[in-house]
């Protein structure tokens, strides 16, 4: 998903990881700027890595 900034001069990109739990789902989003992110962000793999880092803190 791509979203314009408040002044439309550049775009933010995002991707989402979803965890299925016994009581529903947990969705985690990663937003980044295509202008200020160096090097380029590999959104799906970066978000999955962050999700795996946070899994111990989620209650399933």
C-alpha positions as CSV (number, residue, x, y, z in Angstrom):
1,X,0.0,0.0,0.0
2,X,1.3,3.5,-0.8
3,X,0.1,6.6,1.0
4,X,0.9,10.2,0.1
5,X,2.4,12.6,2.7
6,X,0.5,15.5,4.0
7,X,2.0,17.8,1.3
8,X,2.1,15.1,-1.5
9,X,5.8,15.6,-2.2
10,X,6.7,11.9,-1.6
11,X,5.0,8.6,-0.7
12,X,5.1,6.3,2.3
13,X,5.0,2.6,1.6
14,X,3.7,-0.1,4.0
15,X,3.4,-3.8,4.3
16,X,1.6,-6.0,6.9
17,X,2.2,-9.3,8.7
18,X,-0.8,-11.0,10.2
19,X,-0.7,-13.6,13.1
20,X,-3.7,-15.9,13.5
21,X,-4.4,-16.6,17.2
22,X,-7.1,-18.5,19.1
23,X,-9.1,-15.3,19.7
24,X,-8.6,-13.5,16.3
25,X,-5.7,-12.0,14.5
26,X,-2.8,-9.6,15.3
27,X,-1.8,-7.3,12.4
28,X,1.6,-5.6,12.4
29,X,2.3,-2.9,9.8
30,X,5.7,-1.4,8.8
31,X,5.6,2.1,7.2
32,X,8.6,3.7,5.6
33,X,9.5,6.6,3.4
34,X,10.8,5.9,-0.1
35,X,12.8,9.1,0.0
36,X,14.5,8.9,3.4
37,X,15.1,5.1,3.6
38,X,18.7,4.2,2.7
39,X,19.3,1.5,1.7
40,X,16.0,0.6,0.2
41,X,13.7,-1.3,2.5
42,X,12.7,-4.9,1.7
43,X,9.4,-4.4,3.4
44,X,8.1,-8.0,3.6
45,X,11.3,-9.5,5.0
46,X,12.0,-6.6,7.3
47,X,8.5,-6.7,8.7
48,X,8.7,-10.5,9.2
49,X,12.0,-10.1,11.0
50,X,10.5,-7.4,13.3
51,X,7.5,-9.6,13.9
52,X,9.7,-12.6,14.9
53,X,11.5,-10.2,17.3
54,X,8.2,-9.2,18.9
55,X,6.5,-12.6,19.1
56,X,7.7,-13.3,22.7
57,X,5.7,-10.2,23.7
58,X,2.4,-11.2,22.0
59,X,-0.2,-13.2,23.9
60,X,-1.5,-16.0,21.6
